[in-house]
């Protein structure tokens, strides 16, 4: 059974069958897919408005006397 390539979103959970199909992939293929997902998430979190707002009011590094 070949697993169809698609992007899973938070509001669209994978079925048990899809999860099991993923686990049958070779380790290198799983690592490649996880790395691609991680790259997409970096972009997502860098664009997050809450993050930039939080950084603005926090003011950077904490310096203790």
Wavefront OBJ file of the C-alpha trace (Angstrom):
o trace
v 0.000 0.000 0.000
v 1.536 3.306 -1.080
v 0.995 6.283 1.179
v -0.336 9.327 -0.610
v 1.675 12.516 -0.116
v -0.336 15.214 1.606
v 0.124 17.890 4.213
v -1.466 17.175 7.574
v -2.914 20.206 9.300
v -3.754 20.535 12.970
v -7.461 20.484 12.209
v -7.073 17.361 10.047
v -5.682 14.491 12.105
v -4.292 11.427 10.376
v -6.188 8.183 10.584
v -4.706 5.132 12.266
v -4.214 3.548 8.839
v -2.275 6.580 7.627
v -0.101 6.584 10.754
v 0.680 2.896 10.338
v 1.505 3.399 6.662
v 3.939 6.146 7.672
v 5.672 3.798 10.113
v 6.247 1.259 7.333
v 8.337 3.774 5.374
v 12.115 3.403 5.503
v 13.775 5.346 8.318
v 15.536 7.728 5.920
v 12.232 8.627 4.237
v 10.613 9.321 7.619
v 13.561 11.500 8.632
v 13.347 13.421 5.363
v 9.636 14.073 5.854
v 10.114 15.123 9.482
v 12.893 17.519 8.470
v 10.620 19.095 5.851
v 7.842 19.475 8.431
v 10.285 21.068 10.869
v 11.334 23.610 8.226
v 7.706 24.538 7.591
v 7.103 24.955 11.321
v 10.132 27.253 11.689
v 8.619 29.524 9.051
v 5.256 29.372 10.823
v 6.631 30.306 14.239
v 8.845 33.072 12.846
v 5.767 34.713 11.326
v 3.734 34.406 14.523
v 2.601 37.879 15.623
v 2.492 36.927 19.302
v 6.186 36.060 19.165
v 7.228 39.416 17.726
v 4.984 41.296 20.156
v 6.400 39.338 23.083
v 9.971 40.029 21.977
v 9.181 43.739 21.707
v 7.917 44.106 25.283
v 10.437 41.718 26.808
v 13.299 43.789 25.472
v 15.869 41.087 24.824
v 18.303 39.356 27.148
v 17.945 39.342 30.915
v 20.932 40.904 32.641
v 21.310 40.349 36.364
v 23.486 42.646 38.526
l 1 2 3 4 5 6 7 8 9 10 11 12 13 14 15 16 17 18 19 20 21 22 23 24 25 26 27 28 29 30 31 32 33 34 35 36 37 38 39 40 41 42 43 44 45 46 47 48 49 50 51 52 53 54 55 56 57 58 59 60 61 62 63 64 65
